[in-house]
Amino acid sequence: MARKHTAEFKFEIVRQLQTGEKRLVQVCCEHDLDPAMVRGWVVRVEKHGPAAFPQSATAATSLERAGGRTLAAAEARIGELERLVGQLALENEFLKKGLRRASSLRPSEPRS
């Protein structure tokens, strides 16, 4: 028997995917959902916006309110990822210098 999901649930799943809060695989595993069905929800929301799932007006209104938060959340996530990339670049450079230094301190092998 097919399960029926509320519009609120569908909008929440789409929001989590669009903001990068969760990945498709994670959402599908957590809620036992078919990835193709969830991709369809995303396409419907991108195409129809708040009217994607007409069974609930309150869900559409909450999606409109979340629109601003979605952009803000995406920008915050980008900032977080940029900081992480910067930190990893510094650590990578530190490790490269350490490797060069360690290889220069190693006594040279006798040649045969």
Residue frames relative to the residue before (quaternion, step in Angstrom):
aa qw qx qy qz dx dy dz
M 1.0000 0.0000 0.0000 0.0000 0.00 0.00 0.00
A 0.4385 -0.7127 0.4884 0.2474 3.55 -0.84 0.98
R 0.3714 -0.7066 0.5548 0.2343 3.55 -1.05 0.80
K 0.2550 -0.7355 0.6022 0.1768 3.54 -1.18 0.56
H 0.1890 -0.7811 0.5892 0.0834 3.52 -0.87 1.02
T 0.4874 -0.6616 0.4833 0.3018 3.55 -1.03 0.79
A 0.6343 -0.5218 0.4092 0.3974 3.51 -1.26 0.40
E 0.6153 0.5563 -0.3456 0.4387 3.58 1.00 -0.80
F 0.6482 0.5189 -0.3087 0.4639 3.56 0.97 -0.91
K 0.6687 0.5069 -0.3003 0.4536 3.59 0.87 -0.96
F 0.6629 0.4969 -0.3061 0.4691 3.58 0.93 -0.91
E 0.6447 0.5190 -0.3256 0.4572 3.59 1.00 -0.77
I 0.6385 0.5124 -0.3257 0.4730 3.59 0.96 -0.81
V 0.6607 0.4985 -0.3047 0.4712 3.59 0.90 -0.91
R 0.6349 0.5313 -0.3316 0.4524 3.59 0.97 -0.84
Q 0.6561 0.5163 -0.3133 0.4526 3.59 0.92 -0.90
L 0.6683 0.4877 -0.2984 0.4759 3.58 1.02 -0.75
Q 0.6915 0.4950 -0.2864 0.4413 3.58 0.89 -0.94
T 0.6984 0.4522 -0.2804 0.4787 3.59 1.03 -0.66
G 0.4724 -0.6734 0.4440 0.3553 3.56 1.24 -0.28
E 0.3539 0.7490 -0.4871 0.2765 3.56 1.28 0.19
K 0.7873 0.0218 0.0154 0.6161 3.54 1.08 -0.83
R 0.4199 -0.6743 0.5463 0.2658 3.54 -1.29 0.40
L 0.6947 -0.4910 0.3347 0.4053 3.53 -1.27 0.48
V 0.6643 0.5111 -0.3117 0.4476 3.59 0.84 -0.94
Q 0.6564 0.5215 -0.3079 0.4498 3.55 0.95 -0.90
V 0.6667 0.4990 -0.2996 0.4655 3.59 0.88 -0.96
C 0.6730 0.5058 -0.2996 0.4489 3.57 0.89 -0.94
C 0.6603 0.4949 -0.3102 0.4720 3.60 0.98 -0.78
E 0.6646 0.5250 -0.3057 0.4349 3.59 0.89 -0.93
H 0.8085 0.2713 -0.1129 0.5098 3.58 0.92 -0.89
D 0.3994 -0.7331 0.4578 0.3058 3.60 1.31 0.14
L 0.3411 0.7403 -0.4899 0.3093 3.55 0.80 1.14
D 0.4842 -0.6317 0.5233 0.3045 3.53 -1.25 0.53
P 0.4872 -0.6925 0.4417 0.2966 3.64 -0.69 1.02
A 0.6317 0.5323 -0.3427 0.4474 3.60 1.00 -0.75
M 0.6393 0.5204 -0.3245 0.4639 3.58 1.01 -0.78
V 0.6661 0.4960 -0.3024 0.4678 3.58 0.92 -0.91
R 0.6183 0.5217 -0.3480 0.4737 3.62 1.00 -0.76
G 0.6213 0.5404 -0.3304 0.4612 3.59 1.06 -0.74
W 0.6267 0.5233 -0.3351 0.4701 3.59 1.01 -0.76
V 0.6483 0.5192 -0.3187 0.4567 3.57 0.93 -0.89
V 0.6559 0.5065 -0.3111 0.4652 3.58 0.92 -0.91
R 0.6493 0.5185 -0.3227 0.4532 3.60 0.94 -0.85
V 0.6676 0.4897 -0.3052 0.4705 3.58 0.92 -0.88
E 0.6526 0.5049 -0.3214 0.4646 3.60 0.96 -0.79
K 0.7061 0.4639 -0.2579 0.4687 3.56 1.03 -0.78
H 0.8245 0.2525 -0.0924 0.4980 3.59 0.85 -1.00
G 0.3696 -0.7510 0.4796 0.2634 3.59 1.24 -0.14
P 0.8504 -0.1197 0.0967 0.5031 3.58 -0.98 -0.83
A 0.6658 0.4965 -0.3075 0.4643 3.61 1.18 -0.41
A 0.3580 0.7727 -0.4701 0.2318 3.61 1.24 0.12
F 0.7844 0.1267 -0.0505 0.6051 3.56 1.01 -0.81
P 0.1896 -0.8649 0.4552 0.0940 3.58 0.23 1.28
Q 0.5035 0.6847 -0.4360 0.2960 3.63 1.12 -0.18
S 0.8017 0.1850 -0.1127 0.5571 3.60 1.19 -0.25
A 0.3293 -0.7522 0.5422 0.1783 3.55 -0.62 1.15
T 0.6276 0.5458 -0.3510 0.4301 3.59 1.02 -0.69
A 0.6208 0.5332 -0.3499 0.4558 3.59 1.04 -0.65
A 0.6410 0.5198 -0.3229 0.4634 3.57 0.97 -0.82
T 0.6498 0.5091 -0.3161 0.4676 3.55 0.96 -0.85
S 0.6647 0.4923 -0.3185 0.4631 3.59 0.93 -0.81
L 0.6147 0.5275 -0.3531 0.4682 3.61 1.09 -0.60
E 0.6290 0.5230 -0.3412 0.4630 3.61 0.98 -0.79
R 0.6603 0.4913 -0.3057 0.4787 3.57 0.96 -0.86
A 0.6733 0.5003 -0.2949 0.4575 3.59 1.02 -0.77
G 0.4834 0.6915 -0.4286 0.3233 3.60 1.19 -0.40
G 0.6804 0.4651 -0.2821 0.4911 3.58 0.90 -0.90
R 0.6537 0.5008 -0.3111 0.4744 3.55 1.02 -0.80
T 0.6024 0.5696 -0.3635 0.4249 3.57 1.06 -0.69
L 0.6699 0.4812 -0.2954 0.4821 3.57 0.90 -0.90
A 0.6596 0.5020 -0.3073 0.4675 3.56 0.93 -0.89
A 0.6519 0.5068 -0.3153 0.4678 3.57 0.99 -0.82
A 0.6437 0.5147 -0.3228 0.4653 3.58 1.00 -0.80
E 0.6606 0.4974 -0.3106 0.4688 3.59 0.95 -0.84
A 0.6341 0.5193 -0.3273 0.4702 3.58 1.04 -0.76
R 0.6515 0.5125 -0.3085 0.4667 3.55 0.99 -0.85
I 0.6275 0.5270 -0.3315 0.4677 3.60 1.01 -0.79
G 0.6497 0.5161 -0.3105 0.4639 3.57 0.94 -0.88
E 0.6426 0.5238 -0.3074 0.4672 3.55 0.99 -0.90
L 0.6844 0.4797 -0.2839 0.4699 3.58 0.92 -0.89
E 0.6235 0.5283 -0.3426 0.4635 3.61 1.05 -0.70
R 0.6376 0.5106 -0.3289 0.4740 3.59 1.00 -0.77
L 0.6459 0.5215 -0.3148 0.4603 3.57 0.99 -0.83
V 0.6399 0.5122 -0.3245 0.4721 3.59 0.96 -0.83
G 0.6433 0.5211 -0.3208 0.4601 3.59 0.95 -0.80
Q 0.6583 0.5037 -0.3047 0.4691 3.56 0.94 -0.91
L 0.6722 0.4940 -0.2995 0.4631 3.58 0.92 -0.88
A 0.6193 0.5337 -0.3438 0.4620 3.60 1.05 -0.70
L 0.6492 0.5065 -0.3163 0.4712 3.60 0.99 -0.81
E 0.6630 0.4992 -0.3063 0.4663 3.57 0.92 -0.90
N 0.6302 0.5377 -0.3242 0.4567 3.57 1.01 -0.83
E 0.6634 0.4966 -0.2993 0.4730 3.58 0.91 -0.91
F 0.6278 0.5356 -0.3264 0.4610 3.59 1.00 -0.85
L 0.6854 0.4807 -0.2850 0.4668 3.58 0.90 -0.92
K 0.6187 0.5332 -0.3450 0.4625 3.59 1.03 -0.70
K 0.6535 0.5027 -0.3143 0.4706 3.59 0.94 -0.88
G 0.6498 0.5201 -0.3128 0.4576 3.58 0.97 -0.83
L 0.6481 0.5129 -0.3112 0.4692 3.56 1.00 -0.80
R 0.6489 0.5045 -0.3195 0.4715 3.60 0.96 -0.85
R 0.6630 0.5081 -0.3051 0.4573 3.55 0.95 -0.88
A 0.6625 0.5028 -0.3085 0.4616 3.58 0.92 -0.88
S 0.6811 0.4745 -0.3057 0.4663 3.60 0.92 -0.76
S 0.6507 0.4950 -0.3338 0.4692 3.62 1.10 -0.51
L 0.6662 0.4882 -0.3071 0.4728 3.62 1.14 -0.47
R 0.5531 0.6135 -0.3948 0.4023 3.58 1.19 -0.40
P 0.4584 -0.6751 0.4852 0.3142 3.61 -0.83 0.90
S 0.5065 -0.6541 0.4643 0.3162 3.53 -1.04 0.77
E 0.5098 -0.6535 0.4862 0.2767 3.49 -1.13 0.83
P 0.4755 -0.6499 0.4926 0.3301 3.62 -0.96 0.71
R 0.3436 -0.7413 0.5431 0.1936 3.55 -0.98 0.87
S 0.3055 -0.7628 0.5417 0.1770 3.57 -0.96 0.79
